[in-house]
Amino acid sequence: MESSTGRRTTTGTTAATTPGPTTEERLVARAVAPQEADDAGLRRDLLATWVDVSEAGGAVGFVPPVDPAAVASALDHLLDRVRSGTDVLVVLQEEPSGRVVGLGVLVRGTVALTAHWRTVRRLMVRPERQGRGAGRLLLEGVHDAARDLGLEQLALTVRGGQGLEPFYERLGYVECGRMPGALRIAPGDDRDEVQMVRRL
Ligand SMILES: CC(C)(COP(=O)(O)OP(=O)(O)OC[C@H]1O[C@@H](n2cnc3c(N)ncnc32)[C@H](O)[C@@H]1OP(=O)(O)O)[C@@H](O)C(=O)NCCC(=O)NCCS
């Protein structure tokens, strides 16, 4: 669907949808414009989502107990790259409230030789929204944004031992590599980093 700004949105009602008293709530996945990186409300929702997902054990760069200041620093770095147009941020948004409840980023590589593909990073949905179709809607929105950029394939890495590979396989990704013990979650808890790819 084309929004009023000409940007494509991926819309869905998921099992997470709860009808309001007069208006049915729905979820929309959309790529944000670079200038939205300065939106304080968007930043607040993104930070709350990232902290809450991490505290719940999500594999998005942090382990509990989570330092919100460290997440805020990572978020500001992410938003800097969105503002400059280097990376593309896709958000999952509740309508009509506009509250952001999920995100994913298309991260550009550093050399021209890799310009035909990007890496999906920081894919997450608020804990209370998980397991009912929101992640599928969000990742399909990321795929739509990638196609709009003319990309040919996407890559991502998954923290082993989290049971995440089947989610990505359901959405078309295949494992293409694995670095044993790459991630030290805690002393004595090393995990593989699994590489996955998907053609668009
Ligand atoms: C990963 C994540 C985004 C998935 O979102 P979700 O809303 O829970 O997933 P969905 O309910 O949309 O599931 C989509 C499909 O994957 C399947 N699926 C999801 N998780 C699965 C799992 N652990 N094992 C097997 N299948 C799974 C669902 O059955 C569904 O299949 P279907 O649509 O064909 O019926 C979400 O769980 C999350 O935010 N996790 C924490 C953050 C994180 O670890 N992100 C991964 C970074 S690599």
The ligand as an ORCA input file, in Angstrom:
! r2SCAN-3c Opt
* xyz 0 1
  C      11.879    -12.830     16.516
  C      10.556    -12.073     16.603
  C      10.690    -10.743     15.868
  C       9.459    -12.890     15.922
  O       8.237    -12.176     16.025
  P       6.888    -12.935     16.468
  O       5.794    -11.928     16.470
  O       7.169    -13.630     17.729
  O       6.719    -13.983     15.268
  P       5.365    -14.376     14.489
  O       4.320    -14.681     15.490
  O       5.059    -13.330     13.494
  O       5.816    -15.705     13.745
  C       5.964    -15.772     12.327
  C       6.089    -17.197     11.904
  O       7.274    -17.774     12.472
  C       6.919    -18.881     13.283
  N       7.770    -18.830     14.463
  C       8.004    -17.764     15.250
  N       8.877    -18.074     16.217
  C       9.161    -19.390     16.037
  C       9.986    -20.304     16.720
  N      10.717    -19.947     17.766
  N      10.039    -21.584     16.257
  C       9.323    -21.958     15.203
  N       8.517    -21.111     14.486
  C       8.454    -19.871     14.920
  C       5.477    -18.704     13.632
  O       4.846    -19.941     13.887
  C       4.944    -18.050     12.394
  O       4.712    -19.002     11.383
  P       3.511    -18.815     10.330
  O       3.316    -17.334     10.115
  O       3.966    -19.514      9.112
  O       2.338    -19.439     11.005
  C      10.132    -11.828     18.077
  O       9.932    -13.065     18.712
  C      11.122    -10.998     18.874
  O      11.073     -9.772     18.859
  N      12.020    -11.666     19.615
  C      12.944    -10.952     20.503
  C      14.004    -10.206     19.729
  C      14.902    -11.145     18.942
  O      15.464    -12.086     19.496
  N      15.035    -10.846     17.632
  C      15.844    -11.652     16.743
  C      17.095    -10.970     16.353
  S      18.054    -12.020     15.259
*
